[in-house]
Amino acid sequence: MDISPIPFFLGRQPILDRHGNTVAYELLFRSGETNAAVVDCHEQATVHVLARAFSEFGVANTLGDALGFINFDAALLASDIVDMLPVGRVVLELLEHVEITPSVIENCRRLHGKGFRFALDDITVLKPEHHEILPFISYVKVDVLGMEDAAIEALTQQLKSFKLKLLAEKVETRQQADFCAKVGFDLFQGYYFAHPQVLLGKSFQHANVHLMHLLKLLFSDSEIPELEDVFKQDPKLTYNLVRVVNSVAMGLRSPISSVGQAIIMLGRRQLQSWLTLLAFAHKAEGKFPSPLVVLAACRGKSMEFLAREGGQSRDIQDQAYMAGMMSLMEVLLDIPLAQVAEELNLSAEIRAAILEREGYLGRLLALNEAVERYDVKAIDGLLVELSMTLEQLTVVEVEAMQWAENIGKEI
């Protein structure tokens, strides 16, 4: 059975200022390593871009300190998905085929009031309908590739009366770049400066049944422990949840020690928007569960049960689950554990456990690893250290394996 992570792709093309500094990237849909996009549905392509950029790769890895320009159509502009985006880090780029209707104008007005910035894409001529939406536009991207110099200059003169920045796109020669700078463009994008770069990531897929179950629970106002139980069946989903909570997107950097804490910090509405995004993006991809995913879930649950047997509080039990599950992310996603701990802003106790095997959680993790490799001597020593019996360990391991088996049965 192939248990390798599934590759995923994201394109990004630099946007430069007049001094040649990269100040933004346009984020682009890519379905493979080929540096080109075959887009059958613009809405689906944008959903994939959002899922990759803000959930899989993470904001810091995708954008660094730069802005992200992302294509939007009218339907996505009206959706709750926009609320998942970091206001100060993205520019919503209205595709050229978007009809400037009263509803589009109203959505732009509403989102502009929340601090979002907008760009008009592929402009070659200023149309009457553009004037109604220009008060909410921060950037106009002018497609200079097929335009005469006189037409470019005339258009820039028209747009200079508005408080916005001009971006020359599809710049392919030095002559085009120099002319656009001369007539007043602020930003530049095109093959002359850089071709789009294709970013490659690896991921184990979420189980759609878990996504759908979580959405159902949210719609029925279920309690946090019910949501937490479902997350614990899907380590990759839990990893992405903590990543989203501690991303620049959410503006939160509090140490995370449990799944329940992450759910509370994200909030029900944001959680619903994020899960909907993932459900759209992953609805037909991959197979679940893989043996490694089940192992991560089983290790986490085993540590949770061991902490329970040790008489620890509910909070410590939740931390034990998180430490056990996160300890396998290096194998699951080919990401160094130190990077996982840093990106997710894991609590000091969980960091010490997964990086150094230190502290109470670290000794529980060491015991689980000894069981997995059937190291009898290490098991005996750790049981003494943790004041636990072999009988307790046996009960816990059977209970955890039965719990893990149910993951596959439910799916």
N, C-alpha and C positions, 0 to 999 in steps of 0.2 A: 504494500500500500504506500502511495506517495504521500508523505506528511510534510512536504516542503511548503514554506510560506508562499503565498500567491503574490507575484509582482504587481505593482500598480504604478501609474505614471502621472506626471503633471508637468505641463509646459509653462515656462515663464520667459518673457522677453523684457530686457531692461528698458527703462525710460530714463533719459539723461537730461540734465539741465544744461544751461549755456556754457558751463565750465567743464562739462564732460563727466560730472558726478552722477552715479546711479541713484535716483531719488525715488524710483517706483519700479514695479514690475507689472506687466499685464499677465494675469494667470490664464492659462490656456488648457483646454481639454486635449488630452492625448490618450489614446487607447493602447499604445505600444511604444517601442523605442524609436520608431520612425518619426522624424520631426515634422509631422503633418497631422492635421485633424480631419477625420471624416465624421461630420456632425449630421445626424439624421433628425435630432430633436434638440434645439437650442436650450430648452428648459432642462432636459435631462443632462446635457453637457455641463451646464452651470452647476447643477446639483452635485455631479461628480467632482468638479473643481472645488467646490466648497467643502465636501467631505474629505477630499485629499489634503487640501491646504490647511484646514483648521482642526481636523480631527486626526488624520493619519500622520502627516508630516509635522503639524504644529506650526503656529504663527512664526515663532523665532526661526525655525529651520527654513521656512518658505520665504519669508520676507526680510529677515534681519531687522534693520531699522527703517526699511523702505516702506512705501505705501503699496497696496495691492489693488490694481484695476481689475474688476470682475464684470463680465458681461451679464446683463440682466434683461429679461423680457417683461412684458406687462404682468403676466401671471405671477412670476416670482416676486415682482415688486410689491404685489398686494398680499403676499404670504407672510406667515409668522417667521419664516426662515431668516428674514432680514434681521430680526431681533437677536439672532445668534451671533451676528458679526460684530467685530470690534469697531465702534464708531470712528475712532481716530486713526484706524489703520487701513481702511478700505475706501475705494471710490467705486460707486455703482455706475457702471458704464451702460448706457441705454443703447441697445443695438439699433442699427440703421433701419431695420424693418419694423421697429416699434412705432405704432401709430400714436400720435400725441393726442389722446382722447382726454375728456374731462376727468375720468377716473385716474389716468396716468398722472395728470397734472396734480390732482389732489393727493395721490400717494407720494409724489415727489415733495409736495408742500409739507405733508405730515412728517416724512422722514427727514427732510431738511431741518424741520423744527427740532428733531432729536439730535441733530449734529451731523447727519450723514452728508457726504459730498457726492456730486453726480458729474458724469461726463457724457457729452454727446459724441457718438462714434461715427466715423466715416462721413464727415460733413464735407461737401464740395460746394454747396450753395446754401445760403440762409433763406429758409422758406417762411412764409407767414405764420405757420403753426409753431415754429420754433420760438417766436417772440413771447408766447405765453409761458413757456417753461424756462426761458433763459434766466429769470431771476433766481432760480434754484440750482443753476448749473455753475460748477466751479472750473470745469475744464471742457474745452471744445477740441476734439481730435479731428484735424483736417487731413483728408486723404490727398496728399500732394502728388501721388505717383502719376496720375494721368492728367493733372491740371497744368495749364499754361501759367507762366510766371505772372502775367498780368491779372489772371483770375485769382491767383493765390494772394497777391497784394491787395486786390480790391476786397476780397473776403476778410482779410485781416483788418482792413480799415473799418469795415462794418462792425466787426466784433470788438474792436478796441473801446467802444463806448460802454461796454458791459464790464462788470467787475469779475473777470474770469481769466484763466490762463489758457494760452493757445499752445496746442501740442501738434507738432507736425508728425504724422505717421506715414509709414511706407516710404521713408527716406532711403534711397538706394545709392546715391552718389554724393561725392564731396561738393559738387556744384549745387545740388539741391539743399544740402545741409547749410552751406554758406548763405544761399539766398534766403532761406527761411529764417536764419538768425538775423539777417540784415533787415527783413521787413517786420520783425518783432515777435517771432515765436519764442516762447519761454522754455518749452520742453520738446524732446526729439525721440523718435522711435523708428526703427527700421533696420533693414539688412546692412546698411552702410555702417551702423554702429555695432549691431550684434544680432545674430540669428537667435531664435528661441532656444533655450536650453531645456532638455528633457530630464526631469528629476525622477529617479527610480527609487521606489520603496518596496518593502515586503510586508505582507500581512496575512494573518489567518482570518478567514471570514467570520463575521458574526452569524449566528443562527437567526434566520428571519422569524422563527417561532418565538424567540426571546424578544425580539424587537416588537412584534405584534402583541405579545403578552404584556409587555411593559406599557405599551400605548393603551391597551384595554384597561389595565389597572389605573393608569393616570386618568382616563376618561371617567372611570367609576369612583374617583377620589379615594383610592385605596391608601392605606397607611404606609409610612416609610419602610417598616420591616418587611412588608410584602414585596415592595419594589427591590429592596436589598437582596432578598432571597433569590430573585430572578437574576440579578446582576452576578451573583456569586456562581451561577451556572455557566457563565461566559467570561473567562478571564480577559479576552481581548476587548470585550465591551467595557469591562470594568477599567482596564488600562486606559482606554480612550476617554471614559467618563472623567477619571482623575486628571487626565491630560487637559481636557477642555476646561475643567474648573480652574486649573492652575495656569492656564494660558494667558497670554497678553490679551486675548479676545475678551475674557471675562473681567480683567482688571483685578483678579484676586491672586494673592500669593500667601495663603495661609497653609501651614503644614497640614498634610492630610494623614489621618490615622485609620480611617474606616470608610467603607462604601457608603454607609448611611450618612456620614458627615459630608461626603462629596455630593450626595443627592440633595441634602438640605441647602448647601452652599450654592448649588446651581439653581435651584428653584424649580417648581413643578412646570411652569410655563416654558422656561428655557429647556428643561429636560424633554418636554413633549416636542418642541421644535427640533431639537437635536436628533431625537430618535426618529422623527419623521424624515429628516434629511438622510439619515443612514439607511432607513428602510427603502427610500427611493433609489439611493446610490448603489445599494448592494442586493437589490431584490432578485437578481438572477445570477449571482456570482458565487462560485466556489462550492465546496461541500463541507458539511459540519456534522458531527464533530470530528476533529483529527485526534489521534492518540495523544499528541503533545498538549493539546488544549485540555483534554480530559485529565491528563496528569497534573497540569497546573491547577485546575479546579479541585482535584482530589487532594493535592498537597495542601492547598489553602484550607479546605474543609477539615482535613486531618489535624492541622495545627489548631484550628478553632476548637475542635472537640477535645484535643489534649489540654488546652487552656481551661476548658470547662471542667475536665476531670481533675485538673490541678486546683480547682476552687477559685479560679480567677474571675474577675468581674466581667460583665457583658462587654464593656469597652475594650478590655484586654483580649477577650475572645475575638472581637472584630479586628483588632490590630493583628492578631495572630493569623487570621485568614488573609489579610492584606499582605503580610510579610511572606507567607507561603506562596501565594499566587504570584506576587511580584518577583520572587526569587527565580522564576523560570522565564522571565521576559527576555533575558539575554539569549536563551536558546530558541524561544518562540519567534522573536522578531529580529534576531541578529543585532541587538543593540546592547552595548556594554552596560552592566548593572549600575555603574557610577553615573552614566548618562541618564538612565531611567530614574534614579533617585533624585538627580538634579532637576530634570525636566518636570517631574511630577511633584516636586517639593514635598517628598515623603517625610513623615515625622522622624525625629532623631532616633527613636526606638526602632523603627522599621529600617532606617538606613543602617544602623549598627548591626541589625540582624542579617540583612541580605548582603552587606558588604564585608562584614568582619565576623559574622556568626557570634556576636557578642550580646550580652544581656539575656534576659529571660526568653525573649522571642528568638534570639540567635541560637540558644541551646535547644529550643523546640525545633527549629529548622534543622539543626545538626542531627537531632534524633530522627526526624523524618528522612533525611538523606541517608542516614545509616540504615534505616529500615529498607529504603529503596534499593540499596546495594547489598543488603543482607550481611551487614558487618556486625556479627554477634557481639564481639568484644566492645565495640563502640556503643552498641545499644545498651549493654549492661552498665557501662560506666555512666552514660547519660541518664539512664533511669534512676540511678543512685543520686546523681547530681540534682535531678529534678524532683526527687522524693516521690517517684511514681513506681507502680508495679508493672510487671510483664502482663499481668491479666488486664490491667487498665489499658495498656498499649494495644493489646490484641483486640479488645472490644472496640476501641477507637478506630483501628485500621479497618476492621470489618464494616463498621458503620459508615466510614468515609467511602469505602469502595462501593457499598450498596448505594450510597447517595450519588456517586459519580456514574454508576451504571444507569441510574434513572434519567440522567441527562440525555443519553442516547435513546432511551425508550420514549421519552416525551417527544423527541424530534422525529 
